[in-house]
Amino acid sequence: MRTAIASILTVIALVGLAGCESSARPGASAMLGYRIDAARERSLWLMREGVLIHSAAARPKLVTLPDWIYAGPPHCPPDLAVGPKGEIVVTSNVLPTLWRIDPETLAVTVHAITLDVDTDKDVGFAAVVYSPEQAAFLVYSGVQRSVWKIDSGLKSGTRIARDGMHEARRVLGRRGMPCADLVWRLTHLASSID
């Protein structure tokens, strides 16, 4: 694991140094986010082209996401999370759709989430975490400033009720919150909702 983390930190440092060179891959501007999958000793980089999986045991592998769309700045970027079985779940910040990457085969499946409300609104997800307490994924919609609970089968989404939203707004903050803080805040919110 130490080797994998050292490799990740080295690559991040080199990306910062080589970011201006057009032949440098992956460029810092191409990376939308990242996560560490400690159980599998690998890092997951959400890139404009898909998910780049790095590990000390294998060559980097780019997994493309069919029909994946997202909005660029000034919107917060889409996000990714590691689920309870090691699956990688990727959001769109434009659509209520999730992409699931199998932890072993790296096969991708697309899941259009059936929302319980706001079906007439643009709802996409800028942050996602898996909550063991909820046995579900929690996602944050930056445009709607709402939190949703997505079942672990990636079929349906329930917006957190008004009383839960009071707590969500306290933890997540108001407009202008930095995108980088969303996952941390969403993780802390998970233990405080019913």
C-alpha positions as CSV (number, residue, x, y, z in Angstrom):
1,M,0.0,0.0,0.0
2,R,2.9,2.4,0.8
3,T,4.3,1.9,-2.7
4,A,0.9,2.7,-4.3
5,I,0.5,5.8,-2.2
6,A,4.1,6.9,-3.0
7,S,3.4,6.3,-6.7
8,I,0.2,8.4,-6.5
9,L,1.9,11.3,-4.8
10,T,4.8,11.2,-7.3
11,V,2.4,11.3,-10.2
12,I,0.5,14.1,-8.7
13,A,3.7,16.1,-8.2
14,L,4.8,15.4,-11.8
15,V,1.4,16.4,-13.2
16,G,1.9,19.7,-11.4
17,L,5.3,20.2,-13.0
18,A,4.4,19.0,-16.4
19,G,0.9,20.5,-16.6
20,C,1.9,23.2,-19.2
21,E,3.5,20.7,-21.6
22,S,1.0,19.7,-24.3
23,S,2.3,16.1,-24.4
24,A,2.1,15.5,-20.7
25,R,-0.5,12.8,-19.8
26,P,-2.6,13.0,-17.7
27,G,-2.7,16.8,-17.5
28,A,-3.9,18.5,-14.3
29,S,-6.7,20.1,-16.3
30,A,-7.9,16.7,-17.5
31,M,-8.4,15.4,-13.9
32,L,-11.8,16.1,-12.4
33,G,-11.4,14.2,-9.1
34,Y,-9.8,11.2,-7.5
35,R,-10.3,8.6,-4.8
36,I,-8.2,6.0,-3.1
37,D,-9.4,2.4,-3.1
38,A,-7.3,1.1,-0.1
39,A,-8.8,-2.4,-0.1
40,R,-7.6,-2.9,-3.7
41,E,-4.4,-0.8,-3.3
42,R,-5.3,1.5,-6.2
43,S,-6.1,5.1,-7.0
44,L,-9.0,6.2,-9.1
45,W,-8.7,9.3,-11.2
46,L,-11.9,10.8,-12.7
47,M,-10.7,12.2,-16.1
48,R,-12.5,13.9,-18.9
49,E,-12.3,10.6,-20.8
50,G,-13.4,8.3,-18.0
51,V,-11.8,6.7,-14.9
52,L,-8.1,6.0,-14.9
53,I,-7.2,3.2,-12.5
54,H,-3.7,3.1,-11.1
55,S,-2.2,0.4,-9.0
56,A,1.3,-0.8,-8.2
57,A,0.4,-4.3,-9.5
58,A,-0.8,-3.4,-13.0
59,R,-0.4,-0.8,-15.7
60,P,-2.8,2.1,-15.6
61,K,-6.2,1.3,-17.2
62,L,-8.6,3.9,-18.6
63,V,-12.3,2.9,-18.3
64,T,-14.5,4.9,-20.6
65,L,-18.1,5.7,-19.6
66,P,-20.7,5.3,-22.4
67,D,-22.8,8.4,-23.0
68,W,-21.3,10.2,-20.0
69,I,-21.9,13.9,-19.9
70,Y,-21.1,16.7,-17.5
71,A,-21.0,20.5,-17.3
72,G,-17.7,22.3,-16.9
73,P,-16.9,25.4,-14.8
74,P,-18.5,27.3,-13.1
75,H,-20.3,24.1,-12.0
76,C,-18.8,21.7,-9.5
77,P,-17.4,18.7,-11.5
78,P,-19.0,15.2,-11.3
79,D,-17.6,12.8,-8.7
80,L,-16.8,9.2,-8.0
81,A,-17.0,6.9,-5.0
82,V,-16.1,3.3,-4.1
83,G,-19.1,1.3,-3.1
84,P,-19.4,-1.5,-0.4
85,K,-18.3,-4.3,-2.9
86,G,-15.5,-2.3,-4.4
87,E,-17.6,-1.0,-7.3
88,I,-16.7,2.4,-8.7
89,V,-19.7,4.7,-9.0
90,V,-19.4,7.9,-11.2
91,T,-21.9,10.7,-11.3
92,S,-23.0,13.3,-13.9
93,N,-23.5,16.8,-12.7
94,V,-26.1,17.2,-15.4
95,L,-28.3,14.1,-15.2
96,P,-29.6,11.8,-12.4
97,T,-27.6,8.9,-13.9
98,L,-24.8,6.9,-12.3
99,W,-22.2,4.8,-14.0
100,R,-21.0,1.6,-12.2
101,I,-17.7,0.0,-12.9
102,D,-17.4,-3.6,-11.7
103,P,-14.4,-4.0,-9.4
104,E,-13.1,-7.1,-11.0
105,T,-14.0,-7.0,-14.7
106,L,-14.1,-3.2,-15.0
107,A,-17.4,-3.6,-17.1
108,V,-19.5,-0.5,-17.1
109,T,-23.2,-0.3,-16.5
110,V,-25.4,2.8,-16.8
111,H,-28.1,3.5,-14.2
112,A,-30.8,6.1,-14.8
113,I,-32.0,6.9,-11.3
114,T,-35.8,7.2,-10.7
115,L,-36.2,10.2,-8.4
116,D,-39.1,10.5,-6.0
117,V,-39.6,14.2,-6.6
118,D,-38.2,17.0,-8.9
119,T,-38.6,14.9,-12.0
120,D,-39.3,18.1,-13.9
121,K,-36.0,19.8,-12.9
122,D,-32.4,19.4,-13.9
123,V,-30.9,17.2,-11.3
124,G,-27.3,16.1,-11.5
125,F,-24.9,15.1,-8.8
126,A,-21.6,16.9,-8.0
127,A,-20.7,14.7,-5.0
128,V,-21.2,11.1,-4.0
129,V,-20.2,9.0,-1.0
130,Y,-21.2,5.5,0.1
131,S,-22.7,5.5,3.6
132,P,-22.5,2.2,5.5
133,E,-24.9,3.7,8.1
134,Q,-27.5,4.3,5.4
135,A,-26.5,1.2,3.3
136,A,-26.9,3.6,0.4
137,F,-25.1,6.2,-1.6
138,L,-25.6,9.9,-0.7
139,V,-25.4,12.4,-3.5
140,Y,-25.4,16.2,-3.6
141,S,-27.0,18.2,-6.4
142,G,-25.2,21.5,-6.8
143,V,-27.8,23.1,-9.0
144,Q,-30.8,22.2,-6.7
145,R,-28.7,22.3,-3.5
146,S,-30.3,19.1,-2.4
147,V,-29.2,15.8,-1.0
148,W,-30.4,12.5,-2.2
149,K,-30.3,8.9,-0.9
150,I,-29.7,6.4,-3.7
151,D,-30.3,2.7,-3.0
152,S,-27.3,0.4,-3.3
153,G,-28.9,-1.2,-6.4
154,L,-28.7,2.2,-8.1
155,K,-32.3,2.3,-9.1
156,S,-34.1,5.0,-7.1
157,G,-33.3,8.2,-5.4
158,T,-35.2,9.8,-2.4
159,R,-34.6,13.5,-1.7
160,I,-33.8,14.0,2.0
161,A,-36.9,15.4,3.7
162,R,-37.2,19.0,4.8
163,D,-36.1,18.3,8.4
164,G,-33.1,16.4,7.1
165,M,-32.4,19.2,4.6
166,H,-32.1,21.7,7.6
167,E,-29.2,19.5,8.8
168,A,-27.9,19.1,5.3
169,R,-27.8,22.9,4.8
170,R,-26.0,23.4,8.1
171,V,-23.4,20.8,7.2
172,L,-23.1,21.5,3.5
173,G,-23.4,25.3,3.7
174,R,-24.9,27.8,1.4
175,R,-24.1,28.9,-2.2
176,G,-20.5,29.6,-2.9
177,M,-19.2,26.5,-1.0
178,P,-15.9,25.2,-2.5
179,C,-16.4,22.1,-4.6
180,A,-13.5,20.4,-2.9
181,D,-15.3,20.4,0.4
182,L,-18.5,18.7,-0.8
183,V,-17.4,15.0,-0.3
184,W,-16.1,15.7,3.2
185,R,-19.2,17.5,4.2
186,L,-21.5,14.9,2.6
187,T,-19.6,12.2,4.5
188,H,-20.2,14.0,7.8
189,L,-23.9,14.5,7.0
190,A,-24.4,10.7,6.5
191,S,-24.2,9.9,10.2
192,S,-26.7,12.6,11.1
193,I,-29.7,11.8,8.9
194,D,-32.4,9.1,9.5
